[in-house]
Each structure stands twice: as structure tokens, then as C-alpha cells.
Amino acid sequence: MRLCISLLTLAWALAAQAQPTDPVAVKVQLEHYYFDAARRGDVEMLDTFIEAGYSLDTQDEKGYTALILAAYHGQGLAVERLLDAGANACAQDKRGNTALMGAIFKGEVQIARRLLAADCSPDQRNGAGQTAAMYAGLFKREELLQALAAKGADLNAEDPLGNSATRLASGQIRTAPSR
């Protein structure tokens, strides 16, 4: 597989110069291998991309980065390797969710703790106005809620429905009125 990535990388470089193949198809195939390696936690494959200078913050059609995928799928070693190589822990998908939010949602506490060490705002919001602390409160991840508070997260910040991390942690969930 590593040889295949190396060959595809070479083909991509050649396509960019002489255009003997479809560079778009090569790019799509490389992205597929990259994101698949992140989902599976294939650190050796990720190392191949890193060594080749591949853009670590490349996003798929949903805006997911390799780091977001690795965190969501519980691939701690891949998360660590991507962060060490310079992947952006603050990157957001098309709905505004981050790797930290995905890890909290999936209950990947150790990965979430590692992501908390990144230099991102603890009050970063997704497209729905929710923060990582709100996710921690909703899913009763008390230790992560405390860690977010220690990092400076505002546990009383509210989303558009009036939910705060504190309110969600206590089970007081506000929903949109039904019509």
C-alpha cells in the first residue's frame, strides 16, 4: 500500500507537469487513501503522506480533515501523529464541528484530552452555535467538562435555543418549539 501511495504521489507530480493522466482523478484517489488511513488509524500510511509533504488539513466533501476522522473513529495514535506533524486541531467541518467535538460525541475521552492540549479556543462554536463544553454536558462527560472549564470554557454560554453546558449537564435540554 505504501508503494501504491508513493507511485500515486509520483503520478500526481508528473500529471501536474506533463499532464499524461487526469490530475483530478489522481488527486481524488490520493485523498481517498489519506482519509481511509486516518479512519483506520494506519499511522504508517499517514507517515507516507506526511513525509511526502501532503497537505494535512485537506478536507473531504463534508469538510472532514484526517484529524477529525481519526478522532471520531477513536484512532489515538493517528491523532497524535497528525497533531505532531502540524495538523490543525481547530479546523472545522462544513457544519462547524471540530475533532474535539467528534471525540466528545463518540466518548473518546483520551483523544479529547489530547485535543484539549491544542491551542484552540475552548469556546469555539459550530454552525448550530454549540461548543465542545455543550457536547460534554449533553453526553455527561463530566471529566471533560471540568477540563474544558479549566481551559477557560464558558460553561454558561448559550446556543440559540438557550442551552448551556451547565444546563445540558443537569439534564435541562431546550429544544426548538414544534410547529
OpenMM code with the backbone's topology and positions (N, CA, C; nanometers):
from openmm import Vec3, app, unit

residues = "MET ARG LEU CYS ILE SER LEU LEU THR LEU ALA TRP ALA LEU ALA ALA GLN ALA GLN PRO THR ASP PRO VAL ALA VAL LYS VAL GLN LEU GLU HIS TYR TYR PHE ASP ALA ALA ARG ARG GLY ASP VAL GLU MET LEU ASP THR PHE ILE GLU ALA GLY TYR SER LEU ASP THR GLN ASP GLU LYS GLY TYR THR ALA LEU ILE LEU ALA ALA TYR HIS GLY GLN GLY LEU ALA VAL GLU ARG LEU LEU ASP ALA GLY ALA ASN ALA CYS ALA GLN ASP LYS ARG GLY ASN THR ALA LEU MET GLY ALA ILE PHE LYS GLY GLU VAL GLN ILE ALA ARG ARG LEU LEU ALA ALA ASP CYS SER PRO ASP GLN ARG ASN GLY ALA GLY GLN THR ALA ALA MET TYR ALA GLY LEU PHE LYS ARG GLU GLU LEU LEU GLN ALA LEU ALA ALA LYS GLY ALA ASP LEU ASN ALA GLU ASP PRO LEU GLY ASN SER ALA THR ARG LEU ALA SER GLY GLN ILE ARG THR ALA PRO SER ARG".split()
positions = [
    Vec3(0.0833, -0.1186, 0.0000),
    Vec3(0.0000, 0.0000, 0.0000),
    Vec3(0.0878, 0.1250, 0.0000),
    Vec3(0.1977, 0.1202, 0.0771),
    Vec3(0.2877, 0.2349, 0.0820),
    Vec3(0.3464, 0.2626, -0.0559),
    Vec3(0.3808, 0.1549, -0.1258),
    Vec3(0.4343, 0.1689, -0.2608),
    Vec3(0.3293, 0.2317, -0.3518),
    Vec3(0.2059, 0.1911, -0.3336),
    Vec3(0.0964, 0.2457, -0.4153),
    Vec3(0.0840, 0.3963, -0.3941),
    Vec3(0.0907, 0.4419, -0.2680),
    Vec3(0.0820, 0.5851, -0.2379),
    Vec3(0.2001, 0.6586, -0.2997),
    Vec3(0.3181, 0.6000, -0.2871),
    Vec3(0.4364, 0.6635, -0.3451),
    Vec3(0.4208, 0.6768, -0.4961),
    Vec3(0.3710, 0.5719, -0.5594),
    Vec3(0.3507, 0.5758, -0.7035),
    Vec3(0.2435, 0.6775, -0.7422),
    Vec3(0.1357, 0.6835, -0.6642),
    Vec3(0.0311, 0.7817, -0.6927),
    Vec3(0.0825, 0.9239, -0.6737),
    Vec3(0.1645, 0.9433, -0.5704),
    Vec3(0.2221, 1.0754, -0.5470),
    Vec3(0.3101, 1.1152, -0.6648),
    Vec3(0.3913, 1.0208, -0.7120),
    Vec3(0.4759, 1.0463, -0.8279),
    Vec3(0.3896, 1.0755, -0.9516),
    Vec3(0.2845, 0.9966, -0.9691),
    Vec3(0.1950, 1.0183, -1.0842),
    Vec3(0.1304, 1.1557, -1.0772),
    Vec3(0.0937, 1.1976, -0.9575),
    Vec3(0.0328, 1.3292, -0.9393),
    Vec3(0.1316, 1.4393, -0.9788),
    Vec3(0.2565, 1.4247, -0.9360),
    Vec3(0.3589, 1.5238, -0.9692),
    Vec3(0.3819, 1.5278, -1.1200),
    Vec3(0.3883, 1.4103, -1.1813),
    Vec3(0.4076, 1.4044, -1.3262),
    Vec3(0.2874, 1.4618, -1.4002),
    Vec3(0.1699, 1.4332, -1.3504),
    Vec3(0.0480, 1.4836, -1.4146),
    Vec3(0.0444, 1.6357, -1.4102),
    Vec3(0.0936, 1.6908, -1.3020),
    Vec3(0.0944, 1.8360, -1.2895),
    Vec3(0.1907, 1.8992, -1.3902),
    Vec3(0.2990, 1.8257, -1.4243),
    Vec3(0.3982, 1.8786, -1.5181),
    Vec3(0.3599, 1.8505, -1.6630),
    Vec3(0.3401, 1.7239, -1.6959),
    Vec3(0.3196, 1.6855, -1.8360),
    Vec3(0.1743, 1.6543, -1.8686),
    Vec3(0.0906, 1.6379, -1.7689),
    Vec3(-0.0499, 1.6057, -1.7807),
    Vec3(-0.0783, 1.4817, -1.8670),
    Vec3(0.0007, 1.3698, -1.8464),
    Vec3(-0.0286, 1.2494, -1.9229),
    Vec3(-0.1491, 1.1732, -1.8680),
    Vec3(-0.1881, 1.2008, -1.7441),
    Vec3(-0.3053, 1.1378, -1.6833),
    Vec3(-0.3958, 1.2483, -1.6306),
    Vec3(-0.5114, 1.2102, -1.5847),
    Vec3(-0.6066, 1.3078, -1.5307),
    Vec3(-0.5643, 1.3437, -1.3876),
    Vec3(-0.5093, 1.4636, -1.3666),
    Vec3(-0.4621, 1.5000, -1.2327),
    Vec3(-0.5748, 1.5057, -1.1297),
    Vec3(-0.6954, 1.5369, -1.1724),
    Vec3(-0.8082, 1.5415, -1.0795),
    Vec3(-0.8368, 1.4016, -1.0256),
    Vec3(-0.8340, 1.3014, -1.1128),
    Vec3(-0.8589, 1.1640, -1.0705),
    Vec3(-0.7508, 1.1168, -0.9745),
    Vec3(-0.6261, 1.1535, -1.0019),
    Vec3(-0.5151, 1.1157, -0.9140),
    Vec3(-0.5337, 1.1814, -0.7776),
    Vec3(-0.5706, 1.3092, -0.7779),
    Vec3(-0.5919, 1.3820, -0.6525),
    Vec3(-0.7031, 1.3165, -0.5700),
    Vec3(-0.8111, 1.2813, -0.6338),
    Vec3(-0.9240, 1.2169, -0.5650),
    Vec3(-0.8805, 1.0836, -0.5040),
    Vec3(-0.8027, 1.0070, -0.5791),
    Vec3(-0.7560, 0.8780, -0.5289),
    Vec3(-0.6628, 0.8958, -0.4091),
    Vec3(-0.5728, 0.9932, -0.4157),
    Vec3(-0.4836, 1.0204, -0.3028),
    Vec3(-0.5644, 1.0599, -0.1795),
    Vec3(-0.6631, 1.1462, -0.1976),
    Vec3(-0.7471, 1.1865, -0.0844),
    Vec3(-0.8179, 1.0661, -0.0236),
    Vec3(-0.8663, 0.9782, -0.1088),
    Vec3(-0.9336, 0.8577, -0.0593),
    Vec3(-0.8390, 0.7769, 0.0300),
    Vec3(-0.7172, 0.7530, -0.0159),
    Vec3(-0.6194, 0.6778, 0.0641),
    Vec3(-0.5866, 0.7498, 0.1942),
    Vec3(-0.5722, 0.8807, 0.1861),
    Vec3(-0.5374, 0.9610, 0.3036),
    Vec3(-0.6465, 0.9537, 0.4105),
    Vec3(-0.7701, 0.9786, 0.3702),
    Vec3(-0.8797, 0.9773, 0.4671),
    Vec3(-0.9052, 0.8367, 0.5205),
    Vec3(-0.8903, 0.7364, 0.4354),
    Vec3(-0.9069, 0.5983, 0.4788),
    Vec3(-0.8010, 0.5610, 0.5820),
    Vec3(-0.6782, 0.6058, 0.5612),
    Vec3(-0.5705, 0.5783, 0.6571),
    Vec3(-0.6034, 0.6408, 0.7927),
    Vec3(-0.6590, 0.7602, 0.7922),
    Vec3(-0.6963, 0.8270, 0.9173),
    Vec3(-0.8078, 0.7508, 0.9880),
    Vec3(-0.9106, 0.7092, 0.9138),
    Vec3(-1.0227, 0.6343, 0.9730),
    Vec3(-0.9754, 0.5033, 1.0374),
    Vec3(-0.8841, 0.4360, 0.9687),
    Vec3(-0.8351, 0.3059, 1.0150),
    Vec3(-0.7214, 0.3160, 1.1158),
    Vec3(-0.6653, 0.4351, 1.1301),
    Vec3(-0.5528, 0.4524, 1.2217),
    Vec3(-0.4234, 0.3960, 1.1659),
    Vec3(-0.4088, 0.3979, 1.0349),
    Vec3(-0.2890, 0.3455, 0.9691),
    Vec3(-0.1796, 0.4519, 0.9734),
    Vec3(-0.1049, 0.4533, 1.0837),
    Vec3(-0.0029, 0.5554, 1.1065),
    Vec3(0.1095, 0.5444, 1.0036),
    Vec3(0.1438, 0.4245, 0.9640),
    Vec3(0.2485, 0.4064, 0.8633),
    Vec3(0.2090, 0.4752, 0.7320),
    Vec3(0.0847, 0.4581, 0.6919),
    Vec3(0.0365, 0.5224, 0.5701),
    Vec3(0.0334, 0.6746, 0.5874),
    Vec3(-0.0125, 0.7199, 0.7032),
    Vec3(-0.0141, 0.8636, 0.7292),
    Vec3(0.1279, 0.9200, 0.7248),
    Vec3(0.2247, 0.8442, 0.7761),
    Vec3(0.3645, 0.8875, 0.7697),
    Vec3(0.4102, 0.9071, 0.6262),
    Vec3(0.3629, 0.8214, 0.5369),
    Vec3(0.3986, 0.8349, 0.3955),
    Vec3(0.3476, 0.9685, 0.3416),
    Vec3(0.2260, 1.0030, 0.3744),
    Vec3(0.1697, 1.1306, 0.3299),
    Vec3(0.2460, 1.2473, 0.3934),
    Vec3(0.2757, 1.2350, 0.5220),
    Vec3(0.3458, 1.3421, 0.5930),
    Vec3(0.4846, 1.3632, 0.5312),
    Vec3(0.5560, 1.2539, 0.5101),
    Vec3(0.6903, 1.2616, 0.4514),
    Vec3(0.6865, 1.3190, 0.3101),
    Vec3(0.5784, 1.2958, 0.2385),
    Vec3(0.5650, 1.3469, 0.1014),
    Vec3(0.5224, 1.4939, 0.0991),
    Vec3(0.4945, 1.5510, 0.2162),
    Vec3(0.4540, 1.6909, 0.2229),
    Vec3(0.3081, 1.7141, 0.1877),
    Vec3(0.2274, 1.6108, 0.2002),
    Vec3(0.0843, 1.6218, 0.1697),
    Vec3(0.0200, 1.7216, 0.2655),
    Vec3(-0.0766, 1.7983, 0.2167),
    Vec3(-0.1458, 1.8971, 0.2993),
    Vec3(-0.2310, 1.8259, 0.4046),
    Vec3(-0.1900, 1.8349, 0.5299),
    Vec3(-0.2569, 1.7622, 0.6379),
    Vec3(-0.3998, 1.8083, 0.6624),
    Vec3(-0.4298, 1.9313, 0.6257),
    Vec3(-0.5626, 1.9861, 0.6530),
    Vec3(-0.6548, 1.9803, 0.5324),
    Vec3(-0.6219, 1.8942, 0.4356),
    Vec3(-0.7102, 1.8694, 0.3220),
    Vec3(-0.8460, 1.8255, 0.3764),
    Vec3(-0.9532, 1.8741, 0.3145),
    Vec3(-1.0883, 1.8397, 0.3593),
    Vec3(-1.1625, 1.7627, 0.2514),
    Vec3(-1.2474, 1.6695, 0.2973),
    Vec3(-1.3305, 1.5942, 0.2027),
    Vec3(-1.4578, 1.6746, 0.1734),
    Vec3(-1.5520, 1.6113, 0.1046),
    Vec3(-1.6735, 1.6828, 0.0635),
    Vec3(-1.7596, 1.7298, 0.1808),
    Vec3(-1.7418, 1.6713, 0.2993),
    Vec3(-1.8163, 1.7146, 0.4177),
    Vec3(-1.7337, 1.8095, 0.5046),
    Vec3(-1.6131, 1.8357, 0.4581),
    Vec3(-1.5254, 1.9249, 0.5329),
    Vec3(-1.4415, 1.8536, 0.6371),
    Vec3(-1.4485, 1.7208, 0.6410),
    Vec3(-1.3704, 1.6463, 0.7393),
    Vec3(-1.2230, 1.6479, 0.7018),
    Vec3(-1.1383, 1.6671, 0.8005),
    Vec3(-0.9947, 1.6524, 0.7831),
    Vec3(-0.9571, 1.5133, 0.8339),
    Vec3(-0.8343, 1.4730, 0.8070),
    Vec3(-0.7868, 1.3442, 0.8579),
    Vec3(-0.7914, 1.3432, 1.0103),
    Vec3(-0.7595, 1.4563, 1.0722),
    Vec3(-0.7620, 1.4638, 1.2182),
    Vec3(-0.9039, 1.4456, 1.2716),
    Vec3(-1.0009, 1.5089, 1.2101),
    Vec3(-1.1400, 1.4935, 1.2527),
    Vec3(-1.1817, 1.3473, 1.2400),
    Vec3(-1.1469, 1.2838, 1.1287),
    Vec3(-1.1840, 1.1434, 1.1071),
    Vec3(-1.1150, 1.0509, 1.2073),
    Vec3(-0.9869, 1.0723, 1.2304),
    Vec3(-0.9136, 0.9875, 1.3251),
    Vec3(-0.9714, 1.0016, 1.4663),
    Vec3(-1.0021, 1.1240, 1.5071),
    Vec3(-1.0585, 1.1467, 1.6409),
    Vec3(-1.1951, 1.0803, 1.6545),
    Vec3(-1.2792, 1.0997, 1.5566),
    Vec3(-1.4146, 1.0447, 1.5587),
    Vec3(-1.4124, 0.8915, 1.5614),
    Vec3(-1.3161, 0.8318, 1.4928),
    Vec3(-1.3080, 0.6859, 1.4853),
    Vec3(-1.2177, 0.6247, 1.5924),
    Vec3(-1.1782, 0.7036, 1.6908),
    Vec3(-1.1038, 0.6512, 1.8051),
    Vec3(-0.9616, 0.6078, 1.7750),
    Vec3(-0.8988, 0.6701, 1.6796),
    Vec3(-0.7630, 0.6333, 1.6388),
    Vec3(-0.6614, 0.7254, 1.7069),
    Vec3(-0.6361, 0.6971, 1.8334),
    Vec3(-0.5490, 0.7817, 1.9154),
    Vec3(-0.4085, 0.8003, 1.8617),
    Vec3(-0.3462, 0.6937, 1.8137),
    Vec3(-0.2105, 0.7068, 1.7604),
    Vec3(-0.2082, 0.7928, 1.6343),
    Vec3(-0.3094, 0.7791, 1.5517),
    Vec3(-0.3187, 0.8615, 1.4310),
    Vec3(-0.3407, 1.0079, 1.4690),
    Vec3(-0.4251, 1.0320, 1.5681),
    Vec3(-0.4479, 1.1691, 1.6156),
    Vec3(-0.3159, 1.2283, 1.6624),
    Vec3(-0.2431, 1.1532, 1.7428),
    Vec3(-0.1156, 1.2011, 1.7955),
    Vec3(-0.0170, 1.2327, 1.6823),
    Vec3(-0.0077, 1.1430, 1.5863),
    Vec3(0.0870, 1.1623, 1.4753),
    Vec3(0.0498, 1.2837, 1.3910),
    Vec3(-0.0784, 1.2987, 1.3624),
    Vec3(-0.1237, 1.4131, 1.2830),
    Vec3(-0.0991, 1.5453, 1.3561),
    Vec3(-0.1265, 1.5473, 1.4852),
    Vec3(-0.1007, 1.6685, 1.5631),
    Vec3(0.0484, 1.7001, 1.5668),
    Vec3(0.1298, 1.5980, 1.5904),
    Vec3(0.2755, 1.6178, 1.5945),
    Vec3(0.3286, 1.6708, 1.4616),
    Vec3(0.2639, 1.6307, 1.3527),
    Vec3(0.3071, 1.6734, 1.2188),
    Vec3(0.2526, 1.8114, 1.1812),
    Vec3(0.1646, 1.8671, 1.2649),
    Vec3(0.1154, 2.0022, 1.2399),
    Vec3(-0.0272, 2.0146, 1.1918),
    Vec3(-0.1057, 1.9080, 1.1997),
    Vec3(-0.2462, 1.9180, 1.1601),
    Vec3(-0.3174, 2.0208, 1.2492),
    Vec3(-0.4107, 2.0919, 1.1912),
    Vec3(-0.4830, 2.1970, 1.2611),
    Vec3(-0.5953, 2.1388, 1.3461),
    Vec3(-0.5775, 2.1418, 1.4773),
    Vec3(-0.6772, 2.0880, 1.5698),
    Vec3(-0.8027, 2.1742, 1.5756),
    Vec3(-0.7939, 2.2980, 1.5282),
    Vec3(-0.9080, 2.3897, 1.5337),
    Vec3(-0.9931, 2.3852, 1.4066),
    Vec3(-0.9497, 2.3074, 1.3071),
    Vec3(-1.0228, 2.3007, 1.1800),
    Vec3(-1.1659, 2.2538, 1.2031),
    Vec3(-1.2573, 2.3114, 1.1257),
    Vec3(-1.3987, 2.2774, 1.1376),
    Vec3(-1.4493, 2.2155, 1.0080),
    Vec3(-1.5407, 2.1189, 1.0226),
    Vec3(-1.6034, 2.0611, 0.9039),
    Vec3(-1.7101, 2.1592, 0.8533),
    Vec3(-1.7861, 2.1189, 0.7542),
    Vec3(-1.8837, 2.2106, 0.6943),
    Vec3(-1.9961, 2.2499, 0.7903),
    Vec3(-2.0157, 2.1722, 0.8964),
    Vec3(-2.1170, 2.2083, 0.9963),
    Vec3(-2.0538, 2.2803, 1.1154),
    Vec3(-1.9220, 2.3012, 1.1052),
    Vec3(-1.8526, 2.3750, 1.2102),
    Vec3(-1.7999, 2.2886, 1.3230),
    Vec3(-1.8169, 2.1570, 1.3143),
    Vec3(-1.7682, 2.0694, 1.4197),
    Vec3(-1.6182, 2.0476, 1.4076),
    Vec3(-1.5546, 2.0287, 1.5215),
    Vec3(-1.4102, 2.0079, 1.5291),
    Vec3(-1.3786, 1.8633, 1.5680),
    Vec3(-1.2521, 1.8292, 1.5617),
    Vec3(-1.2080, 1.6964, 1.6058),
    Vec3(-1.2435, 1.6757, 1.7530),
    Vec3(-1.2279, 1.7792, 1.8343),
    Vec3(-1.2617, 1.7697, 1.9769),
    Vec3(-1.4098, 1.7389, 1.9954),
    Vec3(-1.4947, 1.8058, 1.9223),
    Vec3(-1.6388, 1.7805, 1.9338),
    Vec3(-1.6714, 1.6370, 1.8939),
    Vec3(-1.6065, 1.5879, 1.7884),
    Vec3(-1.6281, 1.4500, 1.7449),
    Vec3(-1.5828, 1.3498, 1.8492),
    Vec3(-1.4681, 1.3754, 1.9107),
    Vec3(-1.4168, 1.2848, 2.0137),
    Vec3(-1.5094, 1.2822, 2.1353),
    Vec3(-1.5589, 1.3983, 2.1741),
    Vec3(-1.6512, 1.4047, 2.2877),
    Vec3(-1.7796, 1.3301, 2.2536),
    Vec3(-1.8342, 1.3549, 2.1371),
    Vec3(-1.9562, 1.2885, 2.0931),
    Vec3(-1.9416, 1.1364, 2.0986),
    Vec3(-1.8291, 1.0849, 2.0506),
    Vec3(-1.8064, 0.9403, 2.0458),
    Vec3(-1.7567, 0.8816, 2.1784),
    Vec3(-1.7312, 0.9650, 2.2779),
    Vec3(-1.6850, 0.9161, 2.4072),
    Vec3(-1.5374, 0.8788, 2.4077),
    Vec3(-1.4610, 0.9351, 2.3170),
    Vec3(-1.3165, 0.9094, 2.3086),
    Vec3(-1.2453, 1.0074, 2.4022),
    Vec3(-1.2504, 0.9755, 2.5314),
    Vec3(-1.2026, 1.0667, 2.6353),
    Vec3(-1.0534, 1.0959, 2.6231),
    Vec3(-0.9700, 0.9940, 2.6027),
    Vec3(-0.8250, 1.0167, 2.5926),
    Vec3(-0.7909, 1.1034, 2.4719),
    Vec3(-0.8569, 1.0793, 2.3614),
    Vec3(-0.8331, 1.1607, 2.2418),
    Vec3(-0.8794, 1.3039, 2.2678),
    Vec3(-0.9939, 1.3193, 2.3310),
    Vec3(-1.0442, 1.4531, 2.3623),
    Vec3(-0.9456, 1.5268, 2.4535),
    Vec3(-0.8903, 1.4564, 2.5510),
    Vec3(-0.7918, 1.5190, 2.6401),
    Vec3(-0.6701, 1.5667, 2.5617),
    Vec3(-0.6262, 1.4861, 2.4670),
    Vec3(-0.5105, 1.5256, 2.3845),
    Vec3(-0.5448, 1.6480, 2.3007),
    Vec3(-0.6637, 1.6504, 2.2446),
    Vec3(-0.7054, 1.7641, 2.1627),
    Vec3(-0.7227, 1.8907, 2.2464),
    Vec3(-0.7581, 1.8741, 2.3731),
    Vec3(-0.7710, 1.9896, 2.4617),
    Vec3(-0.6377, 2.0610, 2.4816),
    Vec3(-0.5276, 1.9885, 2.4635),
    Vec3(-0.3944, 2.0482, 2.4795),
    Vec3(-0.3597, 2.1395, 2.3620),
    Vec3(-0.4347, 2.1301, 2.2527),
    Vec3(-0.4089, 2.2141, 2.1356),
    Vec3(-0.4484, 2.3587, 2.1656),
    Vec3(-0.3903, 2.4499, 2.0902),
    Vec3(-0.4142, 2.5919, 2.1108),
    Vec3(-0.5385, 2.6384, 2.0337),
    Vec3(-0.6540, 2.5892, 2.0756),
    Vec3(-0.7829, 2.6281, 2.0162),
    Vec3(-0.8666, 2.6945, 2.1247),
    Vec3(-0.9555, 2.7811, 2.0841),
    Vec3(-1.0455, 2.8439, 2.1799),
    Vec3(-1.1368, 2.7376, 2.2411),
    Vec3(-1.1486, 2.7328, 2.3728),
    Vec3(-1.2406, 2.6367, 2.4338),
    Vec3(-1.3868, 2.6705, 2.4066),
    Vec3(-1.4105, 2.7898, 2.3551),
    Vec3(-1.5481, 2.8325, 2.3254),
    Vec3(-1.5767, 2.8371, 2.1756),
    Vec3(-1.4939, 2.7693, 2.0953),
    Vec3(-1.5175, 2.7617, 1.9507),
    Vec3(-1.6558, 2.7007, 1.9280),
    Vec3(-1.7326, 2.7608, 1.8370),
    Vec3(-1.8703, 2.7161, 1.8130),
    Vec3(-1.8855, 2.6530, 1.6750),
    Vec3(-1.9789, 2.5588, 1.6691),
    Vec3(-2.0124, 2.5001, 1.5387),
    Vec3(-2.1240, 2.5838, 1.4749),
    Vec3(-2.1741, 2.5403, 1.3608),
    Vec3(-2.2765, 2.6143, 1.2887),
    Vec3(-2.4076, 2.6277, 1.3640),
    Vec3(-2.4324, 2.5395, 1.4599),
    Vec3(-2.5547, 2.5455, 1.5402),
    Vec3(-2.5335, 2.6281, 1.6673),
    Vec3(-2.4140, 2.6871, 1.6814),
    Vec3(-2.3858, 2.7699, 1.7988),
    Vec3(-2.3450, 2.6903, 1.9207),
    Vec3(-2.3110, 2.5642, 1.9027),
    Vec3(-2.2735, 2.4780, 2.0147),
    Vec3(-2.1220, 2.4759, 2.0330),
    Vec3(-2.0809, 2.4556, 2.1569),
    Vec3(-1.9393, 2.4465, 2.1910),
    Vec3(-1.9054, 2.3033, 2.2334),
    Vec3(-1.7764, 2.2754, 2.2451),
    Vec3(-1.7323, 2.1443, 2.2933),
    Vec3(-1.7846, 2.1203, 2.4349),
    Vec3(-1.7906, 2.2246, 2.5157),
    Vec3(-1.8427, 2.2104, 2.6525),
    Vec3(-1.9899, 2.1699, 2.6505),
    Vec3(-2.0649, 2.2206, 2.5554),
    Vec3(-2.2054, 2.1813, 2.5440),
    Vec3(-2.2166, 2.0336, 2.5085),
    Vec3(-2.1276, 1.9859, 2.4210),
    Vec3(-2.1244, 1.8422, 2.3888),
    Vec3(-2.0913, 1.7618, 2.5150),
    Vec3(-1.9913, 1.8076, 2.5889),
    Vec3(-1.9518, 1.7364, 2.7112),
    Vec3(-2.0671, 1.7331, 2.8110),
    Vec3(-2.1386, 1.8437, 2.8240),
    Vec3(-2.2528, 1.8472, 2.9149),
    Vec3(-2.3642, 1.7552, 2.8694),
    Vec3(-2.3984, 1.7620, 2.7409),
    Vec3(-2.5073, 1.6809, 2.6860),
    Vec3(-2.4799, 1.5316, 2.7025),
    Vec3(-2.3551, 1.4904, 2.6770),
    Vec3(-2.3213, 1.3479, 2.6826),
    Vec3(-2.2633, 1.3048, 2.8176),
    Vec3(-2.2789, 1.3927, 2.9167),
    Vec3(-2.2391, 1.3620, 3.0551),
    Vec3(-2.0922, 1.3210, 3.0658),
    Vec3(-2.0067, 1.3916, 2.9959),
    Vec3(-1.8619, 1.3675, 3.0018),
    Vec3(-1.8047, 1.4664, 3.1039),
    Vec3(-1.8350, 1.4378, 3.2300),
    Vec3(-1.8041, 1.5292, 3.3401),
    Vec3(-1.6551, 1.5653, 3.3471),
    Vec3(-1.5672, 1.4660, 3.3327),
    Vec3(-1.4240, 1.4972, 3.3429),
    Vec3(-1.3790, 1.5900, 3.2306),
    Vec3(-1.4386, 1.5748, 3.1124),
    Vec3(-1.4035, 1.6643, 3.0016),
    Vec3(-1.4640, 1.8024, 3.0227),
    Vec3(-1.5813, 1.8061, 3.0802),
    Vec3(-1.6442, 1.9343, 3.1120),
    Vec3(-1.5558, 2.0115, 3.2100),
    Vec3(-1.5030, 1.9415, 3.3100),
    Vec3(-1.4130, 2.0053, 3.4068),
    Vec3(-1.2838, 2.0512, 3.3390),
    Vec3(-1.2314, 1.9686, 3.2484),
    Vec3(-1.1083, 2.0042, 3.1775),
    Vec3(-1.1315, 2.1265, 3.0877),
    Vec3(-1.2462, 2.1328, 3.0230),
    Vec3(-1.2793, 2.2487, 2.9406),
    Vec3(-1.2929, 2.3745, 3.0263),
    Vec3(-1.3554, 2.3606, 3.1430),
    Vec3(-1.3684, 2.4746, 3.2345),
    Vec3(-1.2298, 2.5208, 3.2790),
    Vec3(-1.1409, 2.4261, 3.3077),
    Vec3(-1.0051, 2.4609, 3.3490),
    Vec3(-0.9301, 2.5340, 3.2369),
    Vec3(-0.9648, 2.5040, 3.1137),
    Vec3(-0.9016, 2.5707, 2.9986),
    Vec3(-0.9652, 2.7070, 2.9710),
    Vec3(-1.0721, 2.7389, 3.0421),
    Vec3(-1.1351, 2.8692, 3.0277),
    Vec3(-1.2679, 2.8698, 2.9551),
    Vec3(-1.3248, 2.7524, 2.9276),
    Vec3(-1.4541, 2.7464, 2.8585),
    Vec3(-1.5628, 2.8116, 2.9439),
    Vec3(-1.6493, 2.8838, 2.8791),
    Vec3(-1.7629, 2.9469, 2.9466),
    Vec3(-1.8769, 2.8450, 2.9515),
    Vec3(-1.8976, 2.7837, 3.0669),
    Vec3(-1.9995, 2.6799, 3.0813),
    Vec3(-2.1408, 2.7364, 3.0826),
    Vec3(-2.1522, 2.8677, 3.0893),
    Vec3(-2.2843, 2.9310, 3.0875),
    Vec3(-2.3175, 2.9952, 2.9528),
    Vec3(-2.2251, 2.9849, 2.8564),
    Vec3(-2.2532, 3.0353, 2.7212),
    Vec3(-2.3708, 2.9557, 2.6654),
    Vec3(-2.4582, 3.0225, 2.5915),
    Vec3(-2.5789, 2.9565, 2.5410),
    Vec3(-2.5796, 2.9465, 2.3897),
    Vec3(-2.6401, 2.8377, 2.3410),
    Vec3(-2.6647, 2.8234, 2.1972),
    Vec3(-2.7937, 2.9003, 2.1651),
    Vec3(-2.8353, 2.9083, 2.0408),
    Vec3(-2.9559, 2.9851, 2.0067),
    Vec3(-3.0838, 2.9374, 2.0762),
    Vec3(-3.0850, 2.8136, 2.1243),
    Vec3(-3.2040, 2.7629, 2.1940),
    Vec3(-3.1995, 2.7910, 2.3442),
    Vec3(-3.0867, 2.8451, 2.3905),
    Vec3(-3.0731, 2.8743, 2.5328),
    Vec3(-3.0071, 2.7635, 2.6118),
    Vec3(-2.9515, 2.6640, 2.5437),
    Vec3(-2.8796, 2.5572, 2.6126),
    Vec3(-2.7383, 2.6033, 2.6464),
    Vec3(-2.6953, 2.5696, 2.7668),
    Vec3(-2.5569, 2.5945, 2.8076),
    Vec3(-2.4994, 2.4609, 2.8523),
    Vec3(-2.3695, 2.4530, 2.8648),
    Vec3(-2.3057, 2.3290, 2.9102),
    Vec3(-2.3574, 2.2910, 3.0486),
    Vec3(-2.3709, 2.3894, 3.1352),
    Vec3(-2.4197, 2.3645, 3.2716),
    Vec3(-2.5620, 2.3100, 3.2683),
    Vec3(-2.6482, 2.3735, 3.1906),
    Vec3(-2.7873, 2.3294, 3.1794),
    Vec3(-2.7967, 2.1884, 3.1203),
    Vec3(-2.7190, 2.1642, 3.0138),
    Vec3(-2.7220, 2.0321, 2.9495),
    Vec3(-2.6706, 1.9236, 3.0433),
    Vec3(-2.5677, 1.9540, 3.1205),
    Vec3(-2.5116, 1.8562, 3.2146),
    Vec3(-2.6129, 1.8181, 3.3219),
    Vec3(-2.7019, 1.9113, 3.3533),
    Vec3(-2.8028, 1.8822, 3.4558),
    Vec3(-2.9298, 1.8210, 3.3973),
    Vec3(-2.9286, 1.7971, 3.2653),
    Vec3(-3.0432, 1.7328, 3.2012),
    Vec3(-3.1515, 1.8270, 3.1544),
    Vec3(-3.1272, 1.9562, 3.1639),
    Vec3(-3.2261, 2.0559, 3.1219),
    Vec3(-3.2007, 2.0936, 2.9762),
    Vec3(-3.2563, 2.0171, 2.8855),
    Vec3(-3.2337, 2.0379, 2.7428),
    Vec3(-3.3492, 2.1184, 2.6845),
    Vec3(-3.3151, 2.2252, 2.6170),
    Vec3(-3.4151, 2.3069, 2.5480),
    Vec3(-3.4141, 2.2691, 2.4002),
    Vec3(-3.5296, 2.2513, 2.3459),
    Vec3(-3.5428, 2.2174, 2.2038),
    Vec3(-3.6256, 2.3221, 2.1328),
    Vec3(-3.6174, 2.3218, 2.0033),
    Vec3(-3.6967, 2.4169, 1.9238),
    Vec3(-3.8442, 2.3835, 1.9408),
    Vec3(-3.9272, 2.4851, 1.9497),
    Vec3(-4.0711, 2.4579, 1.9622),
    Vec3(-4.1234, 2.3857, 1.8388),
    Vec3(-4.2106, 2.2894, 1.8615),
    Vec3(-4.2677, 2.2166, 1.7474),
    Vec3(-4.3786, 2.3016, 1.6875),
    Vec3(-4.4007, 2.2820, 1.5594),
    Vec3(-4.4998, 2.3629, 1.4889),
    Vec3(-4.6223, 2.2847, 1.4623),
] * unit.nanometer
topology = app.Topology()
chain = topology.addChain("A")
for resn in residues:
    res = topology.addResidue(resn, chain)
    for name in ("N", "CA", "C"):
        topology.addAtom(name, app.Element.getBySymbol(name[0]), res)
